[in-house]
Amino acid sequence: MYYFKNYIGSGLITIIMLILISINSESYASNNSVKLSQRVQYALSKHFNNNFTVTSSNKGVVTIRGSVKRLYDRYRIFDIAEKVKGVKEIKDLVAVNTKSLPDDIIKANLMEDLRVDNSIMEPNRIKVAVSNGVIKLSGTVSYPREKLLAETLASWQKGALGVVDQIKVLSPQAAESNRNMKILLGDILRYKFPLQSKKIRFTVHNGIVKVEGHTNSDWAKDHLVKDFSRIKGVKKLIDDLGPNRSTTSTIA
């Protein structure tokens, strides 16, 4: 009988201990989720003045609610939150309260931004379509950064509610081929230096570009040479542009 009572007593103690452990575990998990929410909230506050509502589960699932004026800011929220330690998943419930614009205006604004951004070497290869505020990007470019920049510029547009990026990036071998470099150099000449395009000739062979002809000014000559030199795959540029004396420069 003594042993039976002792056994029952030990069982009750075990049950009580398990209950206490369970309560402590739940409390610990709850504290962790609150702390995670606070960390995400703090990270966002360093970049935004908006009052976002942030909640977290004990499994690291973070839910963010609020509104922003640009699609770009919504993307930034996701980028900031996913870098916070402990975040496993993000439920983005942030609304984009941007000014409503016709699709053709959004498209025209974006195409102009792509054209004037000097970091995008191939704006004419990027195709833009807009439907109900959602921008679709397609086409082929030589540089991964062009794909990223095009998507960033699209997300900055007033009226943009979403971006679908289907731009393809050429392989390094294809991007540095003679054929692709000729296309890029031709586009630069036609669209960035239209007044010089009929006066200038160029050849491409194994990464060596030779430019001949005349420009209207030293400014045009200098900028044309610089833009040609930036093209991926150009190893040497032979400048035979007049009226200046011919020089040969190697591209680092």
Buried (B, 14 or more C-beta within 10 A) or exposed (E): EEEEEEEEEEEEEEEEEEEEEEEEEEEEEEEBBEEBBEBBBEBBEEEBEBEBEBBBBBEBBBBBBBBBEBBBBBBBBEEBBEEBEEBEEBEEEBEBEBEEBEBEEBBBBBBEBBEEBEEBBBBBBBEBEBEEBBBBBBBBBBBEEBBBBBBBBBBBBBBBBBBEBEBEBBEEEEBBBBEBBBBBBEBBBEEBBEEBBEBBEBEBEEBBBBBBBEBEEEEBBBBBBEBBBBBBBBEBBBBBBEEEEEEEEEBE
